[in-house]
Amino acid sequence: MKISVKAYLFVVVLIIATFFVSNTALPTDIMEARNLVTAQEIAHDGNWLVPTMNGELRLEKPPLPTWVAAAICKVCPDSLSAQRMAAGVMGIVWTLFLYLFAKYVTHSRLYGFVTTVVFLTCYHIVVMGRTATWDIYCHAFMMGAIYFLCRGLSEPPEQQYKTLPVAGLFMGLSFLSKGPVSFYALLLPAIVAYAIFFPCSLRKKWGGFTLMIVIALAVGSWWYIYLLIYQHDAVEYVIHKESGAWSDHNVRPWYYYWRFFTETGIWAVLMLGALFVPYWRKHIQPNKQYLFSITFTLIVLVLLSLMPEKKIRYLLPIMAPSAMTIASLLLYIKDAKDQVTKRLYRANGILVAIIVEAVGIAPIIMHWLPLGWAIVLAILFTAVAVALLMFSVKEPRPVLFACGVGVAFMLIECCLLGPISSLFGNPDEHSIRATRHIAALEGVAFYHPQKEEKRTELVYEAGRKILPLNLADSNAVKYHLPFALVSSKTVREEIPAAILQQVDTVRIGRYDDNKHPKKDRHYTADFINYVTLIKKK
């Protein structure tokens, strides 16, 4: 199948839908809040080299994504959409280099195209590409490093200075985004798998390789060197804390990631089927692209499983080789003769068509949308579901099937994600964000009782630091007047009566920042707070 201009335009539209349309539909989580709070304080306080989070040093995460977020704060204050657009741009970077890498290792634009469509319709990519955190930055940059490094290892020595130094630049940017994470989870598996299946050599390339390392170290380490010089004690504390977290925080058994294939979402059945390596090794001919991509995938899985600390979001790097693996299977299915492959493909196609149809009629049954609009969408989803059945049951056309999945995702992201997400929020939400626009609180510092801990999400919503204060110390209370108290209890329950008689209190309001309704298990009292203005009598 020839890749036409229309196919590339399709990918462009899919990228826009995946990363940018309705990008504020998902609620902010704690990781995103930490990044954005740090960015707000950089923009407000100018502490670019030594960032803080709620007034405390924030050196745990490398600063590049936070610098980007801080720059956006300067240009577009309080814009979550703009912040997430930056993550979307990094999603484009990752997609571009994945396409180039897939095309390079197979010399097939069709393989690169199918890999790209699968990648953009993986559940984990859709979610993380809409979240202003660090993860997508480091892996996007590392995908660029992998592409240029593999070219440098395989191409003639004369090309080394055109590829290897660029690889070093992207490695440095990845390290400046999230430290060694992507070196371990993406670069190492890619290089090992590539060395197994493709000819590569450093002969007569040591000059370019050395320059690559120098550039990577210079770009990636200068901030750390600065901190070691000027914040030595703080850096030692952070190193000790972070190394401890890897061994005793969120520790899971080695098999915790057994369900990694479910993170591909709609492609889970095919990804699970692709794991039967002995079968596909015999039937997919030539099998180098499949064996390379599945080896790449499994090495990532093994390395991530070896780490004591495990979180589902850490599976993000496995989405790239998984997309390549699924693409290998789809392109084999196009001409497959064996019944096992045909049955797997048909079963997957029927399941996907049923899911698409169910998504299409759900707004009618659940009354999520106005009836007329819901009927129009149901017709569109039905058309897509029928097309998916035709491409999988009547006549196997896996490339068009992948495009059909892409169309379904575009419909969901453009037409359903925004309206439906608003229906599942907290109807009683009254965010502390409203205090940003209260004239009486302009320029007033926010404090919380020293005995309480305040969630970072509240700091983000309030748009200012919320620092601890000993309310039993009358001198401390008087020194900080006027200030706003953010507390889980009323001011009379928080401040001793003797001190309360010496100040004037103005109730600002009760705020509920829960993103989930009261019946939801995620609803918590941590997000319910009273705000009271404390001032001189």
Disulfide bonds with the S-S distance in Angstrom:
none
